[in-house]
Amino acid sequence: MRLQLTHPLFFPDIFPYPNSTAVTSLSGTFSNMDKITDKIAALPADASYFSLEFFPPKTTMGTTNLRARLDRMSRALRPLFITVTWGAGGSTASRSLELAELCQRDLGITTCLHLTCTNMNKALVDEALSAAKELGIRNILALRGDEPRGEYRDALEQRKDGEDEFVWAVDLVRYIRKHYGDFFCVGVAAYPEGHADGSHPAEQSLEHDLPYLVEKVQAGADFIMTQLFYDVEAYDKFERVLREHESGLFKKMPIIPGLMPIQSYQILKRTAKLSNARLPESITDRLDAVRGDDEMVKKVGVDILSEIVESVKAIKSRTPGAKGFHFYTLNLEKAVAFILERSTLIPALTPTVSASSSFAIDDIRGGAVPEFLINGEKKKTRRQSSVGSDPHNFVIVDREDAENFEATAAEAGIIKDGVNTRANTLAISEGEGTLGREATWDEYVLLSPSNCSTPFAFQGQTFFQ
Ligand SMILES: Cc1cc2nc3c(=O)[nH]c(=O)nc-3n(C[C@H](O)[C@H](O)[C@H](O)COP(=O)(O)OP(=O)(O)OC[C@H]3O[C@@H](n4cnc5c(N)ncnc54)[C@H](O)[C@@H]3O)c2cc1C
């Protein structure tokens, strides 16, 4: 099996979204097509797209694993862009920038760097922005952030220069516009159920946040990305209020709903609470019924999230323009891959793909694709334009004589009678085989039931299950 990095620099025609050939470089040639809003605007009005969020791992091993996973996910799932979180107060500054560099420059994925401003002095903000610019990153999610947690607080204290230059996210948006003009496409956060600010429990509402969201857009924000939610009615109200706002500011602005796949019962409960996201009874009832079985929780979670995507698509069809979704992946791929496939969010490759392109050669070993197999069953030929649009690169079969577009289990690195006994369409995205075996590592660390106080990162903070 040949595994090869399909970098858009080398194969610009096979990537799903128009990507200009003037790409990023340290010498300062930048492509406008790396701006998220330009990429969205270039999509057909009835298209859907999605983005994936990752946080920087703490260890070298974690980074190595994530690199392989990112490469695999970017090629198989084809997000419009990915985002990299920023630790509160700059606690992950260098690791966030390293991960963003890996994504933008090494893997060629349009990258959006989260940047918080509270507890960050001007020098730190400047360092981050100029490093991002140098790396060719054209997108910043401008956030206020929160107090850093204990483990980082002492180190960060020393960096503070006593100036409170940045209090709210709007201060960062203004700063970026003032010092970087239009170089960056700037996104801001919004909260369909109100921002969960512990200090203002009475003020957790969309109505409370709205004037400040207006301020952020007036200061120059280009798109909105939301807090995770499971209550579709709340999202419906949120989007309606924004679209119909008297200012007209939100009429056409991309509003990207944030969704978190359900990885475990505990993580769901914890993150929903932290995020002020209501869990409707219709959801908790289904999960309560299987809560003792981790695999079933994930499976039911995929059903739930796929249903949410469908409902949000219906809401979004009221407004012209492509329908976007942002997934908080927690650096895991399995659940999100299933949801994306179920919701048909994975984009087909452009019709310009030729069977002789390197991607096709690499993944289906050249030649036309007359038919392919799923679970041993012959399926009708997929259009060439959609070759590779499944979250896997080729069909894994349990025969020895694999055809052009098939791979034997051995070639795919599947242990005999091992991890993956059903040759299926999601083998790679399940983190199995040579491509993905190491990918289960994060999952183990994060979700192992015997590891119930393992840390996980969410929105720049480290939490414990
Ligand atoms: C999509 C997304 C990604 C995130 N990524 C990260 C991350 O990578 N790292 C991280 O640390 N955190 C992250 N967060 C969390 C975020 O930093 C926190 O939710 C933070 O508490 C608020 O940030 P904000 O940008 O929404 O702040 P703001 O827009 O400043 O709003 C914060 C709160 O203050 C209120 N407010 C705003 N302006 C004023 C004003 N002038 N006067 C009075 N009240 C005001 C708002 O209504 C809101 O309640 C993310 C959140 C989201 C939704």
The ligand as an SDF file (V2000), in Angstrom:
LIG
                    3D

 53 58  0  0  0  0  0  0  0  0999 V2000
  -16.5240   28.4070   19.0470 C   0  0  0  0  0  0  0  0  0  0  0  0
  -15.8050   28.6520   20.3540 C   0  0  0  0  0  0  0  0  0  0  0  0
  -14.4560   28.3960   20.4430 C   0  0  0  0  0  0  0  0  0  0  0  0
  -13.7660   28.6420   21.6380 C   0  0  0  0  0  0  0  0  0  0  0  0
  -12.4160   28.3840   21.7030 N   0  0  0  0  0  0  0  0  0  0  0  0
  -11.7230   28.6810   22.8180 C   0  0  0  0  0  0  0  0  0  0  0  0
  -10.3120   28.4970   22.8930 C   0  0  0  0  0  0  0  0  0  0  0  0
   -9.6900   28.0340   21.9400 O   0  0  0  0  0  0  0  0  0  0  0  0
   -9.6740   28.8390   24.0310 N   0  0  0  0  0  0  0  0  0  0  0  0
  -10.3480   29.3640   25.1140 C   0  0  0  0  0  0  0  0  0  0  0  0
   -9.7120   29.6660   26.1190 O   0  0  0  0  0  0  0  0  0  0  0  0
  -11.6800   29.5550   25.0730 N   0  0  0  0  0  0  0  0  0  0  0  0
  -12.3790   29.2280   23.9610 C   0  0  0  0  0  0  0  0  0  0  0  0
  -13.7460   29.4340   23.9180 N   0  0  0  0  0  0  0  0  0  0  0  0
  -14.4300   29.8710   25.1410 C   0  0  0  0  0  0  0  0  0  0  0  0
  -14.4870   31.3960   25.2810 C   0  0  0  0  0  0  0  0  0  0  0  0
  -13.1980   31.9510   25.3970 O   0  0  0  0  0  0  0  0  0  0  0  0
  -15.2890   31.6770   26.5440 C   0  0  0  0  0  0  0  0  0  0  0  0
  -16.6250   31.2810   26.3530 O   0  0  0  0  0  0  0  0  0  0  0  0
  -15.2230   33.0920   27.0660 C   0  0  0  0  0  0  0  0  0  0  0  0
  -15.7810   33.0990   28.3670 O   0  0  0  0  0  0  0  0  0  0  0  0
  -16.0060   34.1070   26.2630 C   0  0  0  0  0  0  0  0  0  0  0  0
  -15.3860   34.4110   25.1010 O   0  0  0  0  0  0  0  0  0  0  0  0
  -16.1000   35.3730   24.0090 P   0  0  0  0  0  0  0  0  0  0  0  0
  -15.1190   35.5470   22.9360 O   0  0  0  0  0  0  0  0  0  0  0  0
  -17.4360   34.8770   23.6790 O   0  0  0  0  0  0  0  0  0  0  0  0
  -16.2240   36.7080   24.9030 O   0  0  0  0  0  0  0  0  0  0  0  0
  -17.0440   38.0530   24.7550 P   0  0  0  0  0  0  0  0  0  0  0  0
  -17.6090   38.2250   23.4110 O   0  0  0  0  0  0  0  0  0  0  0  0
  -16.1760   39.1230   25.2660 O   0  0  0  0  0  0  0  0  0  0  0  0
  -18.2600   37.8010   25.7370 O   0  0  0  0  0  0  0  0  0  0  0  0
  -18.0810   37.2350   27.0180 C   0  0  0  0  0  0  0  0  0  0  0  0
  -19.2640   37.5650   27.9220 C   0  0  0  0  0  0  0  0  0  0  0  0
  -19.2040   38.9170   28.2940 O   0  0  0  0  0  0  0  0  0  0  0  0
  -20.3380   39.6380   27.8390 C   0  0  0  0  0  0  0  0  0  0  0  0
  -19.8320   40.9140   27.3220 N   0  0  0  0  0  0  0  0  0  0  0  0
  -19.1610   41.1170   26.1720 C   0  0  0  0  0  0  0  0  0  0  0  0
  -18.8220   42.4140   26.0520 N   0  0  0  0  0  0  0  0  0  0  0  0
  -19.2730   43.0340   27.1440 C   0  0  0  0  0  0  0  0  0  0  0  0
  -19.2260   44.3720   27.6080 C   0  0  0  0  0  0  0  0  0  0  0  0
  -18.6640   45.3530   26.9010 N   0  0  0  0  0  0  0  0  0  0  0  0
  -19.8020   44.6660   28.8110 N   0  0  0  0  0  0  0  0  0  0  0  0
  -20.3970   43.6930   29.5590 C   0  0  0  0  0  0  0  0  0  0  0  0
  -20.4870   42.3940   29.1620 N   0  0  0  0  0  0  0  0  0  0  0  0
  -19.9200   42.0760   27.9710 C   0  0  0  0  0  0  0  0  0  0  0  0
  -20.9820   38.7630   26.7930 C   0  0  0  0  0  0  0  0  0  0  0  0
  -22.3760   38.9520   26.7380 O   0  0  0  0  0  0  0  0  0  0  0  0
  -20.6500   37.3800   27.3010 C   0  0  0  0  0  0  0  0  0  0  0  0
  -21.5160   37.0170   28.3290 O   0  0  0  0  0  0  0  0  0  0  0  0
  -14.4590   29.1710   22.7550 C   0  0  0  0  0  0  0  0  0  0  0  0
  -15.8370   29.4040   22.6550 C   0  0  0  0  0  0  0  0  0  0  0  0
  -16.5070   29.1540   21.4810 C   0  0  0  0  0  0  0  0  0  0  0  0
  -17.9730   29.4040   21.3990 C   0  0  0  0  0  0  0  0  0  0  0  0
  1  2  1  0
  2  3  1  0
  2 52  2  0
  3  4  2  0
  4  5  1  0
  4 50  1  0
  5  6  2  0
  6  7  1  0
  6 13  1  0
  7  8  2  0
  7  9  1  0
  9 10  1  0
 10 11  2  0
 10 12  1  0
 12 13  2  0
 13 14  1  0
 14 15  1  0
 14 50  1  0
 15 16  1  0
 16 17  1  0
 16 18  1  0
 18 19  1  0
 18 20  1  0
 20 21  1  0
 20 22  1  0
 22 23  1  0
 23 24  1  0
 24 25  2  0
 24 26  1  0
 24 27  1  0
 27 28  1  0
 28 29  2  0
 28 30  1  0
 28 31  1  0
 31 32  1  0
 32 33  1  0
 33 34  1  0
 33 48  1  0
 34 35  1  0
 35 36  1  0
 35 46  1  0
 36 37  1  0
 36 45  1  0
 37 38  2  0
 38 39  1  0
 39 40  1  0
 39 45  2  0
 40 41  1  0
 40 42  2  0
 42 43  1  0
 43 44  2  0
 44 45  1  0
 46 47  1  0
 46 48  1  0
 48 49  1  0
 50 51  2  0
 51 52  1  0
 52 53  1  0
M  END
$$$$
